[in-house]
Amino acid sequence: MATKLTLGAHAVKALMEQAKRFDVMSVHLAKSADLATSQADEIAEWTSKLIDAVTKIRRETQDKAAACRERVQDKIRTLKTQANSVKRKILDTTELDSSRTIKANLRLIFGPPRQTEYKSRATKAVMATSLIRINTIRGLCESNPHSVITLSTTYPTKVWTESSPGVFDGIIKQVKEEKEQDWPEEIVDIMDELETERPMSVEFRNLRAKISQHKDRRRRRLGEFDGPALEIAPLPPVQTGELATQTLSGQYPSGMSIFAYIHSTANNLPTEMKDMYTNAPASNISKMPEPFRKAVENSRLWKWERSQGLKTTGCWPSLFPKDHRQDVSFTIWCDNKGGEYLTDFFGGQVEMSS
């Protein structure tokens, strides 16, 4: 690419120098009328040849430019077709085939720049071009966050870093047309993982926040339940004693969970569980304040997960009802002694026992 640009600049410079020479010649001939008259026929002949040569250069240059633009458009269309195929598969299966592409892209776009001891002129030129492109992509985070996710999941790093300026501009134009998508939730988990791995830019945190907000809105969206709902009849409000009696004797309506029973009782509304979230990154235990963190880390579930080398945990699942007006159940798993301590710590009172 650098060689082509150099050759192009050299050709333009040569034409400019020739044009200047002819300007000087025209002034010289104007001052030497006898010379112009005696050599008029010869000058006319060579002038005609020069015009033909310049016309040929202009025509060939325009043809080459048109062919080059068409090749660029063909390349952009091919890349778009490939990217759309990858995107459709991701959205249809709600999972990534591999996290390699998105991790590589997010590290390069939002992570700290790579440092090398020796930088040749060519290396410096490549790094400067990459930095310009990285800043272009970062600039999309605020207004087009889904464009950044589309590029990061469907275009390998090599495609947008090593492509020609025309192809890169075409890719950016294509992804800027992307609308909001229901991306797999593991993308947020991957972003969390990368943030613990290395320092990431401010744009990265903004992007994560926007994608996470979209995920939360989608989670609460009514009428988009993927599986069969738990059909639960509404229950009238009951007194504490009635609740305890029904709980102890197992007198829940058929098929009703404790979650559903408490929600319908508290809200006097039909309750259907819509989503259950679990398998969070285990590293997020660092975000949990005391005394919860110690209690979770002492649980049998946590210890078993770590003994199996699992990177995720089910120690803080959350249950979302289908009706967004109702409360969400966020549960933490802890050891028995830790549970007693937490109950005592928050002043919990015995409501039922068996």
Disulfide bonds with the S-S distance in Angstrom:
none
